[in-house]
Amino acid sequence: MLTTRFNPLTPDVLCNPYPSYAQLRQDDPVHWGNADDANLPGRWYVTRFDDVTTILKDQRFGREVAKVLPPAAQPIVAEMDKPLANMAEAWMILRDPPIHTRLRSLVQNIYTPRRVAELRPQIEAIAQRLIDNLLTAGPPLDLLTHFSLPLTVMMTAHMLGLPGEDYDQLMPWSRALAAVIDLNQADDVRQLSRQAVAELQDYLRDIISARRRQPQHDLISLMLQPEAAAKLTEDELLGSLTHLLFVGNDPVMHEIGMAVITLLHHPDQMAQLRANPDLIQNAVDELLRYDSPVQMTFRYALTNVEFQGKQLRTGDHVALVLGAANRDPACCVEPDRLEITRTVGQVAHFGAGVHYCLGAPLARLEGQIALNSLLQRLPNLALATDELTWQKTVAVRGVVELPVRF
């Protein structure tokens, strides 16, 4: 039986949340727990697969709580954080239809499985070049800083058409913006994010101005074409570009990092995958199910809702615990066992409903190419320390650094 409110930021949960998830699923699958990370009196944690997917598709739950709460009851945004808040208003993941539908329609064709598959040569070339750099520098190295993050940032920047010489600047901006998405951050971290927002917006305005003068065959130029531009305000254009450029990078960085950690802790599965590279697609799906970098996604109750015997009030914050849903025995036999050859059925890590992750095909492909490249070219890949430090974050699961030797 549960004797305390669930808190996702306790050291034991950060290190391994799955025993706590199992207890929640069994004893209190719609649980009112702590939400200190967001300065809230609490939030609902939903942990069963069917309940998570039901709410993700239920229009009584959404992102735009400002539509249903009076101004005095809405979250307070500090004056110095308003530029970030204003930019985030154009992130499609934080909007509901019809605005979400309009913003998503402008870019969704870029992320179809067919279009993403055409990017394979570029992703493979980036991965090989980064591994060349790893071998030149020599171990030990932080795999996140030197491989996982550059791979996803460079690929997204390539799609947008940003100059290669700017990639080194995009990396610190990406880390700064990713850090502030989880609100439980120190003042110095938040200050770095504010500075990054200002610098990034200036940078993107210069790029937009250049593309207006001289369009290229890239996504930014596509979004500036009259038909697309007519559907976007200037703020929405800036916000959409930052969303595409950065929101997916942190989860993909940790997708690769978590996959490496998991396989190193399961050497039989690692050896099997290294000997059978054709298993990589299935293996990445299983690794995402087993320990997803995206542990939670959030909604608000947009009206009073009775759900599984609990009374959710208008404005209540709801955490859909994707990591718990993926380990639900109702959707997977022996869910706490890693088996890269298993047929992975329905999973929750990319969400469901209208907010299903637009970048899912790209995230999968980047994970497949990155992991296969590491296993094939670094036969002695190993952790350089047994003392990994886990991020003190709620939505995204990952380590602060991933020191490896090879």
ChimeraX attribute file (.defattr): number of C-alpha atoms within 10 A of each C-alpha:
attribute: neighborCount
match mode: 1-to-1
recipient: residues
	/A:1	8
	/A:2	12
	/A:3	5
	/A:4	8
	/A:5	12
	/A:6	21
	/A:7	19
	/A:8	22
	/A:9	19
	/A:10	11
	/A:11	12
	/A:12	13
	/A:13	16
	/A:14	20
	/A:15	17
	/A:16	13
	/A:17	19
	/A:18	18
	/A:19	13
	/A:20	16
	/A:21	26
	/A:22	19
	/A:23	14
	/A:24	21
	/A:25	22
	/A:26	13
	/A:27	12
	/A:28	18
	/A:29	21
	/A:30	24
	/A:31	21
	/A:32	20
	/A:33	17
	/A:34	20
	/A:35	22
	/A:36	15
	/A:37	17
	/A:38	16
	/A:39	11
	/A:40	12
	/A:41	12
	/A:42	20
	/A:43	22
	/A:44	24
	/A:45	29
	/A:46	27
	/A:47	29
	/A:48	29
	/A:49	25
	/A:50	15
	/A:51	17
	/A:52	24
	/A:53	19
	/A:54	13
	/A:55	20
	/A:56	23
	/A:57	16
	/A:58	12
	/A:59	15
	/A:60	15
	/A:61	24
	/A:62	24
	/A:63	18
	/A:64	18
	/A:65	23
	/A:66	14
	/A:67	11
	/A:68	15
	/A:69	15
	/A:70	10
	/A:71	10
	/A:72	7
	/A:73	11
	/A:74	13
	/A:75	13
	/A:76	8
	/A:77	10
	/A:78	9
	/A:79	8
	/A:80	11
	/A:81	14
	/A:82	12
	/A:83	14
	/A:84	20
	/A:85	13
	/A:86	13
	/A:87	20
	/A:88	21
	/A:89	16
	/A:90	24
	/A:91	23
	/A:92	23
	/A:93	19
	/A:94	16
	/A:95	19
	/A:96	18
	/A:97	16
	/A:98	8
	/A:99	14
	/A:100	17
	/A:101	14
	/A:102	14
	/A:103	22
	/A:104	18
	/A:105	12
	/A:106	18
	/A:107	17
	/A:108	11
	/A:109	13
	/A:110	14
	/A:111	15
	/A:112	15
	/A:113	14
	/A:114	11
	/A:115	13
	/A:116	19
	/A:117	14
	/A:118	10
	/A:119	16
	/A:120	15
	/A:121	11
	/A:122	13
	/A:123	23
	/A:124	19
	/A:125	12
	/A:126	20
	/A:127	25
	/A:128	18
	/A:129	13
	/A:130	18
	/A:131	18
	/A:132	13
	/A:133	13
	/A:134	20
	/A:135	12
	/A:136	9
	/A:137	11
	/A:138	11
	/A:139	15
	/A:140	16
	/A:141	19
	/A:142	18
	/A:143	22
	/A:144	21
	/A:145	17
	/A:146	16
	/A:147	24
	/A:148	25
	/A:149	23
	/A:150	22
	/A:151	26
	/A:152	29
	/A:153	22
	/A:154	24
	/A:155	21
	/A:156	19
	/A:157	20
	/A:158	19
	/A:159	17
	/A:160	19
	/A:161	17
	/A:162	18
	/A:163	11
	/A:164	10
	/A:165	8
	/A:166	12
	/A:167	16
	/A:168	12
	/A:169	10
	/A:170	20
	/A:171	18
	/A:172	16
	/A:173	18
	/A:174	23
	/A:175	18
	/A:176	21
	/A:177	24
	/A:178	18
	/A:179	20
	/A:180	19
	/A:181	18
	/A:182	15
	/A:183	14
	/A:184	19
	/A:185	16
	/A:186	10
	/A:187	9
	/A:188	9
	/A:189	14
	/A:190	20
	/A:191	16
	/A:192	17
	/A:193	24
	/A:194	20
	/A:195	14
	/A:196	20
	/A:197	21
	/A:198	12
	/A:199	12
	/A:200	19
	/A:201	18
	/A:202	12
	/A:203	12
	/A:204	17
	/A:205	14
	/A:206	11
	/A:207	17
	/A:208	18
	/A:209	11
	/A:210	13
	/A:211	18
	/A:212	13
	/A:213	9
	/A:214	9
	/A:215	15
	/A:216	13
	/A:217	11
	/A:218	15
	/A:219	18
	/A:220	21
	/A:221	20
	/A:222	18
	/A:223	21
	/A:224	17
	/A:225	12
	/A:226	9
	/A:227	11
	/A:228	15
	/A:229	16
	/A:230	10
	/A:231	14
	/A:232	18
	/A:233	11
	/A:234	10
	/A:235	15
	/A:236	20
	/A:237	23
	/A:238	21
	/A:239	21
	/A:240	23
	/A:241	21
	/A:242	21
	/A:243	18
	/A:244	19
	/A:245	21
	/A:246	22
	/A:247	18
	/A:248	21
	/A:249	26
	/A:250	24
	/A:251	24
	/A:252	25
	/A:253	25
	/A:254	24
	/A:255	27
	/A:256	31
	/A:257	24
	/A:258	23
	/A:259	23
	/A:260	23
	/A:261	18
	/A:262	17
	/A:263	18
	/A:264	16
	/A:265	13
	/A:266	13
	/A:267	11
	/A:268	12
	/A:269	18
	/A:270	19
	/A:271	14
	/A:272	13
	/A:273	21
	/A:274	19
	/A:275	12
	/A:276	10
	/A:277	16
	/A:278	11
	/A:279	16
	/A:280	20
	/A:281	17
	/A:282	16
	/A:283	26
	/A:284	24
	/A:285	21
	/A:286	23
	/A:287	23
	/A:288	24
	/A:289	26
	/A:290	25
	/A:291	27
	/A:292	26
	/A:293	26
	/A:294	24
	/A:295	24
	/A:296	24
	/A:297	19
	/A:298	18
	/A:299	21
	/A:300	23
	/A:301	23
	/A:302	23
	/A:303	18
	/A:304	14
	/A:305	16
	/A:306	10
	/A:307	11
	/A:308	10
	/A:309	8
	/A:310	12
	/A:311	11
	/A:312	21
	/A:313	14
	/A:314	17
	/A:315	23
	/A:316	22
	/A:317	26
	/A:318	24
	/A:319	25
	/A:320	28
	/A:321	26
	/A:322	29
	/A:323	29
	/A:324	31
	/A:325	30
	/A:326	28
	/A:327	27
	/A:328	23
	/A:329	15
	/A:330	13
	/A:331	17
	/A:332	19
	/A:333	11
	/A:334	12
	/A:335	15
	/A:336	16
	/A:337	10
	/A:338	18
	/A:339	18
	/A:340	22
	/A:341	15
	/A:342	13
	/A:343	12
	/A:344	18
	/A:345	11
	/A:346	12
	/A:347	23
	/A:348	26
	/A:349	26
	/A:350	17
	/A:351	21
	/A:352	16
	/A:353	13
	/A:354	17
	/A:355	20
	/A:356	15
	/A:357	15
	/A:358	22
	/A:359	19
	/A:360	19
	/A:361	17
	/A:362	24
	/A:363	21
	/A:364	19
	/A:365	21
	/A:366	27
	/A:367	29
	/A:368	21
	/A:369	22
	/A:370	24
	/A:371	24
	/A:372	22
	/A:373	17
	/A:374	20
	/A:375	18
	/A:376	14
	/A:377	14
	/A:378	15
	/A:379	11
	/A:380	12
	/A:381	16
	/A:382	17
	/A:383	21
	/A:384	16
	/A:385	11
	/A:386	7
	/A:387	9
	/A:388	16
	/A:389	13
	/A:390	17
	/A:391	16
	/A:392	21
	/A:393	21
	/A:394	23
	/A:395	21
	/A:396	22
	/A:397	26
	/A:398	29
	/A:399	20
	/A:400	14
	/A:401	16
	/A:402	25
	/A:403	20
	/A:404	19
	/A:405	17
	/A:406	17
